[in-house]
Each structure stands twice: as structure tokens, then as C-alpha cells.
Amino acid sequence: MNRFLSALVVSAVAAATSHAAPLKALIIDGQNNHDWKSTTPVIRRILETTGRFTVEVATSPAKGGDMAGFKPRFAGNDVLVSNYNGEPWSEETQKAFVAYVRGGGGFVTVHAANNSFPEWPEYNTMIGVGGWGGRTEKSGPYIRLRDGKFVNDTT
């Protein structure tokens, strides 16, 4: 009887999981020192192929464009995926982003997106370390894996 109940519970959980609504993901791109025009479609395809995500993309203006008008709709998404490394977002967009994450929204940086905003403390706190440009010892240590151990590197 215990095996039957265990099998029933496992089957019920599996059925519930397989019928869960897809998560809404928003990829943010538009500027990057890497080829975002090639990598964003790959990220999108990886997410959509799982069947677990619906994906939208918010593309910023090109470098030198009017960033004041770049206002992605963060609310309503389950996760934001940043493939962005460019000019600072407007204060309004930064505040909306911080509110989204503080409210429990998911956030993932992809590769160079950890370089995005060296002067934005909240962003760098969210990702753990960032802002390679202009980084000093006051930015905190790099965490490196050396000889199988994590070490703080303040150089």
C-alpha cells in the first residue's frame, strides 16, 4: 500500500509540474561589447525549447540613442535575462528594475552583462560583483577558484 501511495504522489506531482503554465522571461539586450544580435536568439531558443518559458525581448536604443525612452515592462515577468552591457538606464528604469527584484522577480545575467553598470551599487549587489570598468580595490574582492579553493583576490 505504501508503494502505491508513493507512486500516486509522484505521479500527481509530475502531472502538476507538466501542466504548469510557462514562465514569462524577458531578455534585455541592445548594447553589448559582445555580439548580442547573435546571442539573444540563441538564449531565446534555449529557453523556449524547454517548453517551460515564453520569451519576449526588450531591445534598448543603440549606443548614443535616447535611453530616457527605454522602459522595459519588468512587472508581469517571472525572470529577466540580461544580455545587456551598455549605457546606463534612466533613473526611472533603474528604480523599476530594483523594485522588480526586491519584489521577488528573478534575474539572470549572461556573460558581459555583469559589466553593465559599474556606478550602480544596487545592480552590483544583486549580481555579487560587477562593473569591470573603473573597478578598484574599494569595489570588493574578486572571488577566484585556485587549487580547488575559493579565495578572495583584492588585486
C-alpha positions as protocol buffer text, in pm:
chain_id: "A"
residue {
  index: 1
  type: MET
  ca { x: 0 y: 0 z: 0 }
}
residue {
  index: 2
  type: ASN
  ca { x: 285 y: 242 z: 83 }
}
residue {
  index: 3
  type: ARG
  ca { x: 439 y: 183 z: -259 }
}
residue {
  index: 4
  type: PHE
  ca { x: 106 y: 252 z: -425 }
}
residue {
  index: 5
  type: LEU
  ca { x: 61 y: 580 z: -233 }
}
residue {
  index: 6
  type: SER
  ca { x: 419 y: 684 z: -307 }
}
residue {
  index: 7
  type: ALA
  ca { x: 368 y: 614 z: -677 }
}
residue {
  index: 8
  type: LEU
  ca { x: 40 y: 806 z: -670 }
}
residue {
  index: 9
  type: VAL
  ca { x: 203 y: 1110 z: -506 }
}
residue {
  index: 10
  type: VAL
  ca { x: 496 y: 1106 z: -751 }
}
residue {
  index: 11
  type: SER
  ca { x: 253 y: 1077 z: -1044 }
}
residue {
  index: 12
  type: ALA
  ca { x: 40 y: 1363 z: -913 }
}
residue {
  index: 13
  type: VAL
  ca { x: 342 y: 1590 z: -867 }
}
residue {
  index: 14
  type: ALA
  ca { x: 474 y: 1501 z: -1213 }
}
residue {
  index: 15
  type: ALA
  ca { x: 134 y: 1568 z: -1370 }
}
residue {
  index: 16
  type: ALA
  ca { x: 102 y: 1902 z: -1191 }
}
residue {
  index: 17
  type: THR
  ca { x: 452 y: 2003 z: -1299 }
}
residue {
  index: 18
  type: SER
  ca { x: 399 y: 1906 z: -1661 }
}
residue {
  index: 19
  type: HIS
  ca { x: 82 y: 2117 z: -1680 }
}
residue {
  index: 20
  type: ALA
  ca { x: 227 y: 2424 z: -1509 }
}
residue {
  index: 21
  type: ALA
  ca { x: 190 y: 2744 z: -1706 }
}
residue {
  index: 22
  type: PRO
  ca { x: 511 y: 2851 z: -1880 }
}
residue {
  index: 23
  type: LEU
  ca { x: 724 y: 3109 z: -1702 }
}
residue {
  index: 24
  type: LYS
  ca { x: 745 y: 3451 z: -1864 }
}
residue {
  index: 25
  type: ALA
  ca { x: 1101 y: 3554 z: -1946 }
}
residue {
  index: 26
  type: LEU
  ca { x: 1215 y: 3894 z: -2070 }
}
residue {
  index: 27
  type: ILE
  ca { x: 1555 y: 3914 z: -2237 }
}
residue {
  index: 28
  type: ILE
  ca { x: 1710 y: 4261 z: -2225 }
}
residue {
  index: 29
  type: ASP
  ca { x: 1960 y: 4348 z: -2498 }
}
residue {
  index: 30
  type: GLY
  ca { x: 2051 y: 4624 z: -2743 }
}
residue {
  index: 31
  type: GLN
  ca { x: 2403 y: 4718 z: -2645 }
}
residue {
  index: 32
  type: ASN
  ca { x: 2696 y: 4495 z: -2559 }
}
residue {
  index: 33
  type: ASN
  ca { x: 3065 y: 4456 z: -2626 }
}
residue {
  index: 34
  type: HIS
  ca { x: 2980 y: 4103 z: -2742 }
}
residue {
  index: 35
  type: ASP
  ca { x: 2756 y: 4007 z: -3034 }
}
residue {
  index: 36
  type: TRP
  ca { x: 2413 y: 4036 z: -2871 }
}
residue {
  index: 37
  type: LYS
  ca { x: 2241 y: 4017 z: -3210 }
}
residue {
  index: 38
  type: SER
  ca { x: 2365 y: 3656 z: -3236 }
}
residue {
  index: 39
  type: THR
  ca { x: 2346 y: 3552 z: -2871 }
}
residue {
  index: 40
  type: THR
  ca { x: 1995 y: 3676 z: -2788 }
}
residue {
  index: 41
  type: PRO
  ca { x: 1828 y: 3442 z: -3041 }
}
residue {
  index: 42
  type: VAL
  ca { x: 2030 y: 3151 z: -2901 }
}
residue {
  index: 43
  type: ILE
  ca { x: 1926 y: 3234 z: -2543 }
}
residue {
  index: 44
  type: ARG
  ca { x: 1565 y: 3267 z: -2658 }
}
residue {
  index: 45
  type: ARG
  ca { x: 1574 y: 2935 z: -2841 }
}
residue {
  index: 46
  type: ILE
  ca { x: 1727 y: 2756 z: -2540 }
}
residue {
  index: 47
  type: LEU
  ca { x: 1453 y: 2887 z: -2310 }
}
residue {
  index: 48
  type: GLU
  ca { x: 1165 y: 2823 z: -2549 }
}
residue {
  index: 49
  type: THR
  ca { x: 1285 y: 2475 z: -2644 }
}
residue {
  index: 50
  type: THR
  ca { x: 1239 y: 2362 z: -2283 }
}
residue {
  index: 51
  type: GLY
  ca { x: 867 y: 2430 z: -2311 }
}
residue {
  index: 52
  type: ARG
  ca { x: 889 y: 2599 z: -1972 }
}
residue {
  index: 53
  type: PHE
  ca { x: 921 y: 2959 z: -2094 }
}
residue {
  index: 54
  type: THR
  ca { x: 753 y: 3214 z: -2313 }
}
residue {
  index: 55
  type: VAL
  ca { x: 1007 y: 3475 z: -2413 }
}
residue {
  index: 56
  type: GLU
  ca { x: 989 y: 3841 z: -2508 }
}
residue {
  index: 57
  type: VAL
  ca { x: 1284 y: 4067 z: -2589 }
}
residue {
  index: 58
  type: ALA
  ca { x: 1332 y: 4432 z: -2490 }
}
residue {
  index: 59
  type: THR
  ca { x: 1597 y: 4596 z: -2708 }
}
residue {
  index: 60
  type: SER
  ca { x: 1748 y: 4926 z: -2597 }
}
residue {
  index: 61
  type: PRO
  ca { x: 1833 y: 5209 z: -2833 }
}
residue {
  index: 62
  type: ALA
  ca { x: 2174 y: 5183 z: -2997 }
}
residue {
  index: 63
  type: LYS
  ca { x: 2470 y: 5342 z: -2822 }
}
residue {
  index: 64
  type: GLY
  ca { x: 2422 y: 5718 z: -2818 }
}
residue {
  index: 65
  type: GLY
  ca { x: 2044 y: 5682 z: -2853 }
}
residue {
  index: 66
  type: ASP
  ca { x: 1778 y: 5822 z: -2621 }
}
residue {
  index: 67
  type: MET
  ca { x: 1793 y: 5594 z: -2316 }
}
residue {
  index: 68
  type: ALA
  ca { x: 1523 y: 5801 z: -2143 }
}
residue {
  index: 69
  type: GLY
  ca { x: 1268 y: 5628 z: -2364 }
}
residue {
  index: 70
  type: PHE
  ca { x: 1392 y: 5277 z: -2281 }
}
residue {
  index: 71
  type: LYS
  ca { x: 1139 y: 5150 z: -2028 }
}
residue {
  index: 72
  type: PRO
  ca { x: 1104 y: 4771 z: -2042 }
}
residue {
  index: 73
  type: ARG
  ca { x: 800 y: 4635 z: -1862 }
}
residue {
  index: 74
  type: PHE
  ca { x: 958 y: 4425 z: -1587 }
}
residue {
  index: 75
  type: ALA
  ca { x: 636 y: 4358 z: -1396 }
}
residue {
  index: 76
  type: GLY
  ca { x: 447 y: 4053 z: -1510 }
}
residue {
  index: 77
  type: ASN
  ca { x: 762 y: 3858 z: -1594 }
}
residue {
  index: 78
  type: ASP
  ca { x: 891 y: 3570 z: -1387 }
}
residue {
  index: 79
  type: VAL
  ca { x: 1253 y: 3624 z: -1485 }
}
residue {
  index: 80
  type: LEU
  ca { x: 1463 y: 3889 z: -1654 }
}
residue {
  index: 81
  type: VAL
  ca { x: 1763 y: 3772 z: -1853 }
}
residue {
  index: 82
  type: SER
  ca { x: 2018 y: 4044 z: -1916 }
}
residue {
  index: 83
  type: ASN
  ca { x: 2225 y: 4020 z: -2231 }
}
residue {
  index: 84
  type: TYR
  ca { x: 2298 y: 4392 z: -2197 }
}
residue {
  index: 85
  type: ASN
  ca { x: 2624 y: 4575 z: -2141 }
}
residue {
  index: 86
  type: GLY
  ca { x: 2595 y: 4935 z: -2244 }
}
residue {
  index: 87
  type: GLU
  ca { x: 2498 y: 5284 z: -2146 }
}
residue {
  index: 88
  type: PRO
  ca { x: 2325 y: 5345 z: -1812 }
}
residue {
  index: 89
  type: TRP
  ca { x: 1949 y: 5311 z: -1796 }
}
residue {
  index: 90
  type: SER
  ca { x: 1742 y: 5610 z: -1689 }
}
residue {
  index: 91
  type: GLU
  ca { x: 1682 y: 5659 z: -1318 }
}
residue {
  index: 92
  type: GLU
  ca { x: 1317 y: 5565 z: -1374 }
}
residue {
  index: 93
  type: THR
  ca { x: 1413 y: 5235 z: -1539 }
}
residue {
  index: 94
  type: GLN
  ca { x: 1670 y: 5161 z: -1268 }
}
residue {
  index: 95
  type: LYS
  ca { x: 1410 y: 5217 z: -995 }
}
residue {
  index: 96
  type: ALA
  ca { x: 1158 y: 4992 z: -1172 }
}
residue {
  index: 97
  type: PHE
  ca { x: 1424 y: 4722 z: -1206 }
}
residue {
  index: 98
  type: VAL
  ca { x: 1522 y: 4740 z: -837 }
}
residue {
  index: 99
  type: ALA
  ca { x: 1154 y: 4726 z: -735 }
}
residue {
  index: 100
  type: TYR
  ca { x: 1103 y: 4420 z: -957 }
}
residue {
  index: 101
  type: VAL
  ca { x: 1394 y: 4230 z: -800 }
}
residue {
  index: 102
  type: ARG
  ca { x: 1310 y: 4341 z: -444 }
}
residue {
  index: 103
  type: GLY
  ca { x: 957 y: 4217 z: -508 }
}
residue {
  index: 104
  type: GLY
  ca { x: 1087 y: 3867 z: -576 }
}
residue {
  index: 105
  type: GLY
  ca { x: 1138 y: 3880 z: -952 }
}
residue {
  index: 106
  type: GLY
  ca { x: 1405 y: 3654 z: -1097 }
}
residue {
  index: 107
  type: PHE
  ca { x: 1716 y: 3794 z: -1259 }
}
residue {
  index: 108
  type: VAL
  ca { x: 1997 y: 3629 z: -1455 }
}
residue {
  index: 109
  type: THR
  ca { x: 2300 y: 3800 z: -1609 }
}
residue {
  index: 110
  type: VAL
  ca { x: 2461 y: 3650 z: -1917 }
}
residue {
  index: 111
  type: HIS
  ca { x: 2837 y: 3686 z: -1955 }
}
residue {
  index: 112
  type: ALA
  ca { x: 2925 y: 4053 z: -2016 }
}
residue {
  index: 113
  type: ALA
  ca { x: 2602 y: 4174 z: -1853 }
}
residue {
  index: 114
  type: ASN
  ca { x: 2796 y: 4173 z: -1526 }
}
residue {
  index: 115
  type: ASN
  ca { x: 2995 y: 4467 z: -1666 }
}
residue {
  index: 116
  type: SER
  ca { x: 2691 y: 4679 z: -1735 }
}
residue {
  index: 117
  type: PHE
  ca { x: 2667 y: 4933 z: -1461 }
}
residue {
  index: 118
  type: PRO
  ca { x: 2985 y: 4997 z: -1260 }
}
residue {
  index: 119
  type: GLU
  ca { x: 2834 y: 5307 z: -1099 }
}
residue {
  index: 120
  type: TRP
  ca { x: 2505 y: 5141 z: -993 }
}
residue {
  index: 121
  type: PRO
  ca { x: 2555 y: 4994 z: -643 }
}
residue {
  index: 122
  type: GLU
  ca { x: 2220 y: 4809 z: -626 }
}
residue {
  index: 123
  type: TYR
  ca { x: 2287 y: 4628 z: -953 }
}
residue {
  index: 124
  type: ASN
  ca { x: 2633 y: 4521 z: -843 }
}
residue {
  index: 125
  type: THR
  ca { x: 2493 y: 4400 z: -511 }
}
residue {
  index: 126
  type: MET
  ca { x: 2233 y: 4192 z: -697 }
}
residue {
  index: 127
  type: ILE
  ca { x: 2493 y: 4017 z: -911 }
}
residue {
  index: 128
  type: GLY
  ca { x: 2756 y: 3985 z: -638 }
}
residue {
  index: 129
  type: VAL
  ca { x: 3036 y: 4160 z: -824 }
}
residue {
  index: 130
  type: GLY
  ca { x: 3041 y: 4371 z: -1134 }
}
residue {
  index: 131
  type: GLY
  ca { x: 3149 y: 4687 z: -1301 }
}
residue {
  index: 132
  type: TRP
  ca { x: 3480 y: 4586 z: -1452 }
}
residue {
  index: 133
  type: GLY
  ca { x: 3535 y: 4931 z: -1598 }
}
residue {
  index: 134
  type: GLY
  ca { x: 3685 y: 5159 z: -1333 }
}
residue {
  index: 135
  type: ARG
  ca { x: 3693 y: 4880 z: -1076 }
}
residue {
  index: 136
  type: THR
  ca { x: 3921 y: 4943 z: -775 }
}
residue {
  index: 137
  type: GLU
  ca { x: 4003 y: 4763 z: -452 }
}
residue {
  index: 138
  type: LYS
  ca { x: 3712 y: 4955 z: -296 }
}
residue {
  index: 139
  type: SER
  ca { x: 3476 y: 4759 z: -523 }
}
residue {
  index: 140
  type: GLY
  ca { x: 3548 y: 4447 z: -318 }
}
residue {
  index: 141
  type: PRO
  ca { x: 3745 y: 4135 z: -396 }
}
residue {
  index: 142
  type: TYR
  ca { x: 3720 y: 3908 z: -694 }
}
residue {
  index: 143
  type: ILE
  ca { x: 3636 y: 3556 z: -585 }
}
residue {
  index: 144
  type: ARG
  ca { x: 3855 y: 3308 z: -767 }
}
residue {
  index: 145
  type: LEU
  ca { x: 3892 y: 2932 z: -765 }
}
residue {
  index: 146
  type: ARG
  ca { x: 4256 y: 2841 z: -703 }
}
residue {
  index: 147
  type: ASP
  ca { x: 4377 y: 2490 z: -634 }
}
residue {
  index: 148
  type: GLY
  ca { x: 4021 y: 2376 z: -566 }
}
residue {
  index: 149
  type: LYS
  ca { x: 3953 y: 2651 z: -309 }
}
residue {
  index: 150
  type: PHE
  ca { x: 3770 y: 2981 z: -334 }
}
residue {
  index: 151
  type: VAL
  ca { x: 3994 y: 3274 z: -245 }
}
residue {
  index: 152
  type: ASN
  ca { x: 3940 y: 3648 z: -227 }
}
residue {
  index: 153
  type: ASP
  ca { x: 4161 y: 3838 z: -469 }
}
residue {
  index: 154
  type: THR
  ca { x: 4188 y: 4209 z: -391 }
}
residue {
  index: 155
  type: THR
  ca { x: 4430 y: 4291 z: -675 }
}
